[in-house]
């Protein structure tokens, strides 16, 4: 989070103009209030209600479309509200209102705001430039004749932006830039990856511009096996007149780890990199996949936003997603969904089998026997659904759920990459998956015995 935004988030007083029907004229009556973060992903504005008996607000306080404000740390634009309320007091007590939301823009020309819409939104990610194949800095060391260190040099240079068109008149933009802070004897260099979504024409809703960034963030979190938070951002508000410089952004969805979710432990060795799944065009295909088939993608990405569920629940969710994924392709008469398993009992190998066959030999060799694995997985799924007397072995279900999650993930990533490179990276090269592979082999061998 930027230092200036952080100063506001720590708590600041100001004058605020809630806009229930659109931006409110700053020459009109204001509400005196206090703005702060009350949760990692939520801001709260508390204001004094100095006219609590207005007829239109007596029954309830509606969500404003936006709130503009002027504080001691600069002007603000508040968006994306998830709560509003009021307390009307009698006698000597003060009436008050409160508004809760997830997005703050700082340094905004509030007198020129035209709507709650935005022209662009960007998120800054640190420590993952290698995943995108970008680098803004080059470091070098200088040594004396005796081999001891003499100097350290760092050169930073902005990279040209890369962009790709999305649906709805939007554009996904990838770039890397740098900026410095501090005095000459304590210089701090920031060189993040900047991921942006901007409107090609008219201003768009915050949701439409933020959603593609959230989907890419989900993919990053999967590849790093933990939530990857943006640390700062920028946004361009919808204003009258010429376009202005971008405002500083704080957004709870992008910048705060959700309750229950685990942050990525390391950013050095991801499961996959962008080049492994097809480069920047693959990000567009991933966003389209999430838009069109979220029921298949959700079990893969939700653990990084909702936290890890119990083993039985994970298994049920992943199996249901597999059923959906196969059904979606059956309607299109895709050839691979016709693969059938001849193994008997508990509906054979179920719909995990055609997916395993479609991913190919890499999965078969990784799991040891994809037919036996599919049968075991689908049998557990059916027992969980239909047999009340079934006593689940949590450890066994956890192994089956984790391996099924990996299979479904690879099937989806092969779809967006257009090849089997994700399968090769995760199943042929077992540097990331050998521990799970070992547990699967032990489970299947135990059953044979």
BALUM-97702 format. One record per atom (N, C-alpha, C): residue in three letters; x, y, z. Coordinates in pm, whole numbers, plus 50000, padded with zeros to 5 digits. Layout:
BEGIN
alaXYZ;...
! end
This chain:
BEGIN
unk500854988250000;unk500005000050000;unk500895012450000;unk500595022349916;unk501385034449910;unk501335042050040;unk502415049650066;unk502495056850192;unk501355066750209;unk500965073550100;unk499905083550110;unk498555077050138;unk498275066050067;unk497035058750093;unk497055053050235;unk498225048250279;unk498335042650413;unk498005053050519;unk498415065550494;unk498115076250591;unk496615078250605;unk495885076950494;unk494425078050499;unk493825065850568;unk494335054050534;unk493785041750590;unk493975040950741;unk495015047350793;unk495255047050937;unk494235055551014;unk493505063750940;unk492465071851003;unk492665086550975;unk491635092850919;unk491745106850883;unk490365113350889;unk490315125950931;unk489065133450936;unk488915141850810;unk487675145250778;unk487455153450661;unk485995157150641;unk485765163650527;unk484415166850482;unk484055157350369;unk482825152150370;unk482445141950274;unk481075145150214;unk480945141550085;unk479705143950012;unk479185130749955;unk478295123650027;unk477725111249973;unk476845114149851;unk477055106549745;unk476255108149624;unk475345096149604;unk474065097749635;unk473125086649622;unk472575085549480;unk472555096449407;unk472065096449269;unk473155100049170;unk474365101949217;unk475475106249134;unk476365115549214;unk477405121149154;unk478305130049227;unk477555142049287;unk477925145749408;unk477285156849476;unk478165169349463;unk477535180549439;unk478255193149426;unk479015196249555;unk480305199149541;unk481105201949661;unk480765215349727;unk479945223349658;unk479475235749720;unk478255233449808;unk477695221349803;unk476515218049884;unk476945214050025;unk475965210950109;unk476265207350247;unk477085194450253;unk478055194350340;unk478915182650357;unk478625175850489;unk479165163750505;unk479095156350630;unk480495155550689;unk480615159150815;unk481905158050882;unk482095143550925;unk483275137850896;unk483425123850927;unk484855119350947;unk484985106350976;unk486275099951004;unk486375087450918;unk487435086550837;unk487635075450744;unk488805066950791;unk488635053850792;unk489725044850833;unk489445030850780;unk490455022250789;unk490275008050759;unk489855001050887;unk488774993650882;unk488314985950998;unk488574971050982;unk488984966850864;unk489364953150834;unk490374953850720;unk491164943450698;unk492154944150590;unk491564947250453;unk490304943550431;unk489704945750299;unk488544955550301;unk488374963150409;unk487174971650422;unk487534985150485;unk487024995850423;unk487105008850488;unk485755012150550;unk485775020950650;unk484535025750709;unk484615040850724;unk483575047350681;unk483425061850699;unk482305064150799;unk482625070950909;unk481625074851007;unk481445089951001;unk480205094250986;unk479945108650975;unk478895112851077;unk478935125551112;unk477905131251198;unk476665134351114;unk475525129851160;unk474265132651092;unk473645144951158;unk473895156451097;unk473445169051156;unk472055173051109;unk471425164551028;unk470045166950984;unk469365153450972;unk469205146651086;unk468785132651087;unk467315130551055;unk466515141251040;unk465085139551017;unk464675143050874;unk465635141550783;unk465265143250642;unk464325132050601;unk463225135750535;unk462185125850505;unk462715114150424;unk463595116950326;unk463995106250234;unk464905096050301;unk465475099150417;unk466405089950481;unk465905084650615;unk464645087450648;unk464145083250778;unk464055068050790;unk463595061150688;unk463365046850697;unk464675038950692;unk465545042250601;unk466815035250592;unk467805043850513;unk469065040650528;unk470115047850456;unk470545039350338;unk470285043250215;unk470665035050099;unk472165035450075;unk472645026049994;unk474045026149955;unk474275037949861;unk475285046149885;unk475585056649788;unk476285050749666;unk476165057449555;unk476895053149435;unk478375056649447;unk478655067649514;unk480025071949540;unk480005082049652;unk481165084249712;unk481335094949810;unk482625102249777;unk482555115349764;unk483755123449749;unk484095129749883;unk485365132749901;unk485755138150030;unk487025146450021;unk487205155150119;unk488405163250132;unk488955161250271;unk490185155950282;unk490795152850410;unk492115160350425;unk492715159050541;unk493995165750563;unk495115159450481;unk494885147350427;unk495885140650343;unk495495140750196;unk494555149150158;unk494185150250018;unk492735146149994;unk492315147649869;unk490945144249832;unk490815129249809;unk489605124149825;unk489355109849808;unk488045107649733;unk487995096149667;unk486775091049605;unk486545077049658;unk485405074749723;unk485095061849784;unk484075054549697;unk484355041549671;unk483515033549581;unk483295019549639;unk482445011949571;unk482204997849599;unk481724995549742;unk480535000449771;unk479984999749906;unk479324986349933;unk479514981550054;unk478894968950094;unk478084970450222;unk477954982650272;unk477164984850392;unk476924999550415;unk475755002950470;unk475415016750507;unk474345016150614;unk474425025450707;unk473435025650814;unk473465038850888;unk472505040650976;unk472445052951052;unk471885050251192;unk472305058451286;unk471795057851423;unk471255071651457;unk469955072451477;unk469315085151510;unk469145085951661;unk469745096151721;unk469725097851867;unk468895109951905;unk468345109552022;unk467585120652077;unk468345126852194;unk467965138852228;unk468565145252344;unk469975149852317;unk470885147052410;unk472255151952398;unk473155143452312;unk472725131252270;unk473575122452189;unk473535126652043;unk474645124151973;unk474765127951832;unk474305116551741;unk473535119951640;unk473165110151538;unk474355108151444;unk474465096051390;unk475625093051305;unk475235083651193;unk476035083851090;unk475895074650977;unk477215067350957;unk477135055650898;unk478365048650863;unk478205042150726;unk479315042150654;unk479365036250521;unk480595027050516;unk480405015150463;unk481525005650449;unk481705001950302;unk482955001050258;unk483224997650119;unk484614992150102;unk485014990249974;unk486274983149947;unk487254990849859;unk486915002849813;unk487805009649718;unk487945024349752;unk489215028949754;unk489535043049780;unk490455048049669;unk490135059549612;unk491035066749522;unk491485079349593;unk492765082649581;unk493305094649646;unk493825104349541;unk493815117149575;unk494245127949485;unk493355128249361;unk492085130249382;unk491075130549276;unk490515144749267;unk490355150249146;unk489695163349134;unk488195161949159;unk487805162149285;unk486435158549321;unk485405168149263;unk485785180349232;unk484845189849174;unk484555186749027;unk485365177948964;unk485175174548824;unk484615160448804;unk484385153048912;unk483915139248900;unk482565138948829;unk482475130348727;unk481265129548646;unk480385117748686;unk481005106848731;unk480235094948769;unk481115086048855;unk480545074948899;unk481305065148976;unk482115055848886;unk482025057548757;unk482745049148663;unk484225053148654;unk485035044248595;unk486465046648582;unk486905044448438;unk488035050648404;unk488625048548272;unk489635037048274;unk490285035148387;unk491285024348399;unk491515021048545;unk492045009348568;unk492435004948702;unk493664996148685;unk494634997648773;unk495844989548764;unk496254984748902;unk496944973448905;unk497454967549029;unk498944965149014;unk499694968149119;unk501154966549119;unk501524954249201;unk502264945149138;unk502694932849203;unk504214932749213;unk504704929349331;unk506144928549353;unk506574913949365;unk507784911049320;unk508364897749339;unk507964887349238;unk507194891149136;unk506734881149039;unk507044885448895;unk507994894548877;unk508314899148741;unk508804887648654;unk509514877948713;unk510014866748633;unk508874858048582;unk507744857548656;unk506594849648610;unk506064855348480;unk506054868548469;unk505594875148347;unk506684876348241;unk507914872848277;unk509014874248182;unk509464888648165;unk509304896848270;unk509674910948265;unk510774913748366;unk511554923948337;unk512574928448430;unk512864943148405;unk512844951048510;unk513124965348496;unk514494969048552;unk515174959848617;unk516434963348682;unk517544953548648;unk518764958848640;unk519974950848618;unk520984955048723;unk521504945348797;unk522444948248904;unk523834943148866;unk524844950348913;unk526224946148888;unk527094950149005;unk528144942249029;unk529094944749138;unk530454948149080;unk531124957549142;unk532484960949106;unk533444956549215;unk534604951149175;unk535554945849272;unk536914952749258;unk537634953449367;unk538994958649366;unk539944947749319;unk541204951449301;unk542194941849253;unk542364930049347;unk542134932449477;unk542284921449572;unk541014913049585;unk540024916049502;unk538804908149500;unk537714912949592;unk538004922749676;unk536984927749768;unk536004936749693;unk534804937449747;unk533734945049684;unk534054959949687;unk533884966349570;unk534164980549558;unk532914988849535;unk531994983749453;unk530814991649418;unk529644982549384;unk528494988449394;unk527244981749354;unk526474991349264;unk526064986449149;unk525344994849053;unk524034988149016;unk522974996049013;unk521684991048967;unk521145000748862;unk520744995248750;unk520145003148643;unk518704998848627;unk517795008448628;unk516375005448612;unk515855012148486;unk514995005248416;unk514455010448290;unk513055004948270;unk512105013748241;unk510735009448216;unk510665000948090;unk509774991148093;unk509584982247979;unk508384986847896;unk508444985147763;unk507274988747682;unk506064980247720;unk504904986447721;unk503714979147761;unk503264969447653;unk502644958747698;unk502034948847609;unk500544948847637;unk499744948247535;unk498294948947556;unk497584938847469;unk496394935447513;unk495554926147438;unk494094929947464;unk493294929347360;unk491904933547371;unk491054923047440;unk490144927847522;unk489154919347588;unk487774923047535;unk486784915547573;unk485414918647533;unk484934931047605;unk483844936847556;unk483234948247623;unk484014961147612;unk484834962747506;unk485584975047490;unk486664977247594;unk487244966247645;unk488294967247746;unk489624962347689;unk490694965647759;unk492034961847717;unk492844957947840;unk493494946447832;unk494384941847939;unk495804946047903;unk496464952947995;unk497774958747967;unk498784953748070;unk499924949148021;unk501014944348107;unk502214953448086;unk502764958448194;unk503934967248183;unk504754966148311;unk505944971748307;unk506814972348424;unk507434986148428;unk507324992748540;unk507885006148551;unk508615007348684;unk509175018848709;unk509915020748832;unk509725034948885;unk509925036549013;unk509925049649074;unk510755048949202;unk511225060349249;unk512095060649366;unk511495069649472;unk511915067149596;unk511535075349709;unk512725076749802;unk512665086749885;unk513705088449985;unk514815097749941;unk515675101150036;unk516805110050010;unk517905102749935;unk518905110349889;unk519985104249809;unk520785094049888;unk520835095450019;unk521575085750099;unk520705074750156;unk519415075050120;unk518505064350161;unk517445062450053;unk517915059849933;unk517035058549818;unk516355044849818;unk515075044849797;unk514295032449785;unk513745031549644;unk514035020449577;unk513615018449438;unk512455008549435;unk511395012249368;unk510255003449347;unk510165000249198;unk510114987649165;unk510034983649023;unk509034972249006;unk507754974849027;unk506754964149022;unk506304960948880;unk505654949648868;unk504874946548748;unk503534953648762;unk503094960148656;unk501804967048659;unk500844959948563;unk499754955248617;unk498714948748539;unk497504957848538;unk497064961848420;unk495984971748409;unk494854966648322;unk493684971948349;unk492544970148260;unk491964983948234;unk491874987748109;unk491385001048076;unk490295000247971;unk489465010247974;unk488375011347878;unk488885017847751;unk488545012047638;unk488975017647510;unk488125029747474;unk486855029647513;unk485945040647482;unk485495047847607;unk484205046547637;unk483645053547752;unk484095047047882;unk483915054247991;unk484265049048122;unk483405036948156;unk483985027648232;unk483315015148268;unk483125014548419;unk482275005348462;unk482075003348606;unk483354997548667;unk483545000148793;unk484694994548864;unk484714979348852;unk483564973148864;unk483494958448858;unk483994953248724;unk483574959248613;unk483984954448482;unk485474955848458;unk486084966048516;unk487524968048499;unk488334959648598;unk487794957448715;unk488534949848817;unk488474934848793;unk487384930048736;unk487194915648723;unk488324908648648;unk488804913648533;unk489924906948467;unk491184906448553;unk491424916848631;unk492594916848719;unk492454906248828;unk491244904548881;unk491004894248981;unk491234880348924;unk490834878348798;unk491014865148737;unk492494862048716;unk493274871948673;unk494704869748658;unk495334867548795;unk494864874848897;unk495364872949033;unk495064858649080;unk493904853349047;unk493574839449081;unk494554829749018;unk494894832148893;unk495864823548823;unk497234824448889;unk497654836448924;unk498924838148994;unk498914830649127;unk497824831749200;unk497724825149331;unk497814809949316;unk497184804549211;unk497304790149186;unk498744786449158;unk499414794049072;unk500794790649033;unk501764791849149;unk501484800949243;unk502374802549359;unk501844795449483;unk500724788449469;unk500154780249576;unk499854788549702;unk499404800649681;unk499024809449791;unk498614822949735;unk497854830449812;unk497314843049763;unk498424852949733;unk498374858849614;unk499314869249572;unk498584882549576;unk498934890949672;unk498264903749688;unk498984914649609;unk498214923549549;unk498784935749492;unk499154944949608;unk500214952649592;unk500664961149702;unk500304975749684;unk499954979649564;unk499524993349538;unk498814993349404;unk498355004949361;unk497655005649234;unk497345019849194;unk496785021149075;unk496375034049020;unk495015032548953;unk494315043648940;unk493025043548871;unk492795057248809;unk492065057348698;unk491715069748630;unk490215071848644;unk489785081848721;unk488345084248739;unk487725090648615;unk486425090348612;unk485655096548503;unk485415111148539;unk486075120248470;unk486015134448505;unk485635142648383;unk485155154848409;unk484895164448302;unk486205170348251;unk486245173448121;unk487415179748065;unk488485169848025;unk489705174848013;unk490825166547968;unk491125155748071;unk491685144648023;unk492015133548111;unk493125137648208;unk493035133248330;unk493975137048435;unk494965125848461;unk495975128848544;unk496895118548589;unk496135108348673;unk496635096248672;unk495965085648747;unk496075087948897;unk495005084448967;unk494965085949112;unk495505073449180;unk495965075049303;unk496395063549381;unk495165055249419;unk495375042249425;unk494255032949447;unk494535023749564;unk493515021749647;unk493495010649741;unk492215002849715;unk492364989549700;unk491214981149671;unk491304968549755;unk490284966249837;unk490304954949929;unk490314941449860;unk489674940449743;unk489664927849670;unk491054924049622;unk491794933649571;unk493094931049510;unk494234930949611;unk494104938549720;unk495264941349804;unk495214935449943;unk494154928449977;unk494054922550111;unk493814907550099;unk494604899750169;unk494404885250169;unk493074882050236;unk492194874650169;unk490884871550228;unk491024863550357;unk490054865150445;unk490034857650570;unk490004842650541;unk490914835350600;unk490984820950580;unk491954816850472;unk492284825950382;unk493204822650274;unk494644823950323;unk495534816250262;unk496944816350299;unk497754823550193;unk498604832750236;unk499464839850141;unk500534830550088;unk501024833449968;unk502084825349908;unk503324825749998;unk503924814150023;unk505094813450110;unk506354817950039;unk506424815349909;unk507614818949832;unk507194823549694;unk507994832649637;unk507724837449502;unk508884834049408;unk509654824049446;unk510834820349368;unk510564809249267;unk509734799449304;unk509554787749218;unk508074784549200;unk507404791349108;unk505984788449083;unk505794775149012;unk504584769849020;unk504274757548948;unk504464759248798;unk503994770448746;unk504084773648604;unk504374788448590;unk504944792148475;unk505134806248442;unk504264809648321;unk504154822548294;unk503284826848185;unk503694820648053;unk504984819348028;unk505444813647902;unk505034798847888;unk504814792148000;unk504444777947996;unk503004775847951;unk502184786247961;unk500764784547925;unk500374792747802;unk501374798947736;unk501054805547609;unk501214820547607;unk501824826547709;unk502084840747706;unk500834849247729;unk500934861947691;unk499864871447717;unk498514867247657;unk498464861647534;unk497164857047482;unk496474846747572;unk497284839047646;unk496694829047736;unk495944835747850;unk496364847747890;unk495634854847996;unk494234858547949;unk494114862647824;unk492774865547771;unk491934852747767;unk492534841747723;unk491774829147719;unk491394824547859;unk492254827147956;unk491924823648095;unk490734831748145;unk490744844648115;unk489624853248157;unk488334848648091;unk488384845147963;unk487194840247892;unk486744826947953;unk487694818247985;unk487354805448047;unk486634807548179;unk487134816848262;unk486474819648389;unk485084825548369;unk484934834048268;unk483624840048241;unk482614829648194;unk483064820348110;unk482144810748048;unk481974797848128;unk482984794148205;unk482944781148274;unk483414782548418;unk482874792148490;unk483314794348627;unk483034782248715;unk482004774548684;unk481704762648764;unk482814752248757;unk483564752148648;unk484704743048637;unk485944748848705;unk486094761948696;unk487294768448747;unk487234770948898;unk486034773148950;unk485874777549089;unk486594768649190;unk486504755149185;unk487204747049286;unk488714748549282;unk489254753349170;unk490694754949156;unk491164767949219;unk490374778449206;unk490824791749250;unk490264795849387;unk489144790249427;unk488524794849552;unk489334792149679;unk490154781249685;unk490954779549806;unk491844791449838;unk492204799249735;unk493094810649757;unk492314823349789;unk490984822649784;unk490154834049825;unk489244830649943;unk488884817849958;unk487984813950065;unk488644805350172;unk489854800850147;unk490494791650238;unk490244777150197;unk491034768350249;unk490974754250212;unk489844747250286;unk488974740550211;unk487844733450271;unk488294719650321;unk487384712650387;unk487674699050433;unk487824689650314;unk488474678350336;unk488744668950228;unk487454663950160;unk486404659750235;unk485184655350167;unk484554666250081;unk484524678550134;unk483924689350057;unk484734692449932;unk486064692349943;unk486904694749825;unk486654684149719;unk486564671649763;unk486344660849666;unk484994662549596;unk483964665849672;unk482644667749612;unk482654679349511;unk483294690249546;unk483334701949458;unk484084698949329;unk485214692149341;unk486024689449222;unk485324679349131;unk484724669149189;unk483994659349107;unk482824665949035;unk482094674749104;unk480994681949040;unk481514690748927;unk482664697048947;unk483254705148841;unk483644696648721;unk484154684448747;unk484484675348637;unk483234671448559;unk482164668448632;unk480914665248566;unk480454676648475;unk480544688748527;unk480154700348447;unk481044701848324;unk482354700348342;unk483304702348232;unk483064692248119;unk482794679948156;unk482504669748054;unk481164672647988;unk480144676248068;unk478824679148011;unk478894690947913;unk479674701147948;unk479804712847860;unk480404708847725;unk481294698947724;unk481914694747598;unk481074684247525;unk480234677047599;unk479354667447533;unk478364674747442;unk477904686347484;unk476974693847402;unk477614698247271;unk478914699847273;unk479634703847152;unk480134691847072;unk479774679847120;unk480154667347054;unk481674666047038;unk482404669547142;unk483864668247141;unk484214653547157;unk485204649247083;unk485514635047074;unk485994629147205;unk486824636547281;unk487464630447397;unk486484626847508;unk485304632947513;unk484354629847620;unk483714616147602;unk483904609947486;unk483304596847460;unk484114585447519;unk485294588547575;unk486114578147637;unk485344571647752;unk485294558447752;unk484574551247857;unk485494541647929;unk485234539948056;unk486014530848139;unk485264517548151;unk485964506648135;unk485314493548141;unk485314487748282;unk485894494848377;unk485974489648514;unk484594490048578;unk484204479848649;unk482874478948707;unk482874483848851;unk481674487148897;unk481504491149036;unk481474506149054;unk480454511149124;unk480314525549153;unk480434533949026;unk479724529648921;unk479694536648793;unk481074537448729;unk481884526848747;unk483184526448681;unk484084537748725;unk484684544348628;unk485634555048657;unk484994568748650;unk483714569248618;unk483014582048616;unk483574591848515;unk483324604748539;unk483744615048444;unk485174619648467;unk485844614448569;unk487264617548583;unk488084610148478;unk487564598848429;unk488314590748333;unk488524597748199;unk487484603148133;unk487754609948005;unk488684621948020;unk488614628748134;unk489524640048155;unk490954635048170;unk491124624248245;unk492474618448261;unk493024613848127;unk492184607548046;unk492634602947915;unk492974614547823;unk492214625347834;unk492454636947749;unk493754644047788;unk494034644947918;unk495304650947960;unk496474642647910;unk496304629447906;unk497274621147837;unk498204613247926;unk499244608047860;unk500164598747925;unk500944604748040;unk501144617748041;unk501884623748152;unk501174621348284;unk499854622548286;unk499114620148409;unk499114605348443;unk498954596848344;unk498934582348367;unk500234577848432;unk501364582648383;unk502654578848441;unk502844585148578;unk502334597148596;unk502494603948725;unk501714596948835;unk500484592848803;unk499614586748904;unk499864571748917;unk500494565948817;unk500814551748821;unk499824543248743;unk498544545648759;unk497484538348689;unk496254547448689;unk496054554848581;unk494974564748577;unk493604558048581;unk493484545848532;unk492204538948537;unk491854535348682;unk492814529848751;unk492594526148891;unk492334538648976;unk493104549248950;unk492904561649024;unk491504567348999;unk491074567648873;unk489754573048839;unk488654565248907;unk488804552048907;unk487804543548971;unk487724546549121;unk488884547749182;unk488924550249326;unk488314564049359;unk488664573949280;unk488164587549303;unk486654588149286;unk486134582449177;unk484704583549151;unk483884574849246;unk484464563949290;unk483794555549389;unk483624563149521;unk484664570349562;unk484574578349684;unk483544589449668;unk483474595449552;unk482494605949524;unk481074600749538;unk480794589249479;unk479454583549485;unk479084579149626;unk480044573849698;unk479764569749835;unk479444581749924;unk480184592549905;unk479894604549983;unk478494609749956;unk478044608449832;unk476724613549795;unk475584604349835;unk475784591249820;unk474624582249822;unk474624571949934;unk475724570250007;unk475774559650108;unk475894565750248;unk474774566650321;unk474814572650456;unk475744565250552;unk475924552250531;unk476734544550624;unk478234545350592;unk478574552150484;unk479974553050443;unk480764561250544;unk481844555350596;unk482724562050691;unk483944566850615;unk484054579850599;unk485114585450516;unk486454585250588;unk487484581450516;unk488854582650564;unk489384596150516;unk489504605650608;unk489854619350571;unk491204620150498;unk492174612250541;unk493504612650477;unk493404607750333;unk492694596650313;unk492534591250179;unk491774600850089;unk490694606550142;unk489924616050062;unk490754628450029;unk491614632650121;unk492474644050095;unk493444641549980;unk494014629549976;unk494934625949867;unk494194625549734;unk493004619349734;unk492214618649610;unk491784632549564;unk491364640949659;unk490914654449623;unk492064662749568;unk493234662049631;unk494374669949585;unk494834665649446;unk494874652549423;unk495294647849291;unk494254651049184;unk492954650249221;unk491914653949125;unk491954668849094;unk492244677049196;unk492374691249173;unk493504694349077;unk494624687149091;unk495744689049000;unk495374684848858;unk494644673748844;unk494224669148712;unk493304679248645;unk492304683948717;unk491374693648660;unk492104706648625;unk493014711048712;unk493784723248685;unk494564722048556;unk495224710848539;unk496034708948418;unk495144708148294;unk493994701648307;unk493074700948192;unk492634715048150;unk492334723648246;unk491914737348215;unk493074745448157;unk494274743548212;unk495424751048162;unk495854746248024;unk495704733347997;unk495964728347861;unk494984734647762;unk493774736947809;unk492764743247723;unk493204757347682;unk493694765347777;unk494044779047743;unk495394780047672;unk496274770247695;unk497574770547628;unk497514764947487;unk496514756247461;unk496394750247329;unk497344738747306;unk498024734047412;unk498934722747399;unk499034715547533;unk499894705547540;unk500044697447662;unk501244701647747;unk501754713747723;unk502904718247800;unk502624718947950;unk501464723947996;unk501194723648141;unk501234709648199;unk500744699648124;unk500784685848172;unk502214680948184;unk503034684348086;unk504434680348092;unk505144686848210;unk504884699748232;unk505544707148338;unk505194701848476;unk503954697748498;unk503494693848631;unk503514678848655;unk503394670848549;unk503334656448568;unk504604649248524;unk505264654048418;unk506524647748376;unk507684652948460;unk507694666148483;unk508674672148573;unk508014673048711;unk508414664148801;unk507714662948930;unk508384670949041;unk509154681149006;unk509844688849110;unk508874695449206;unk507664698649159;unk506654704949244;unk505654694949299;unk505504683449234;unk504394674549267;unk504834660749315;unk506104658949345;unk506574645449380;unk506004640449512;unk505774649549607;unk505244645049736;unk503824639849722;unk503004646849647;unk501644642049622;unk501674629249541;unk502554628449444;unk502694616249364;unk503034604249453;unk503924606349547;unk504324595549637;unk503144590649720;unk502324599949768;unk501154596049848;unk500124588549764;unk499944592649640;unk498994585749552;unk499444571449526;unk500724569849494;unk501234556349467;unk501054547449589;unk501334552849707;unk501174544949830;unk499714540949850;unk498784550149820;unk497374547249837;unk496914536349741;unk497284537249615;unk496864527249518;unk497494513549546;unk498754513349589;unk499404500549620;unk498784494249742;unk498364502349838;unk497704497149958;unk496384490449923;unk495674495749828;unk494384490049786;unk494604476649715;unk495644475949633;unk495914463349563;unk496274452449661;unk497014456349766;unk497414446549867;unk496204441849949;
! end
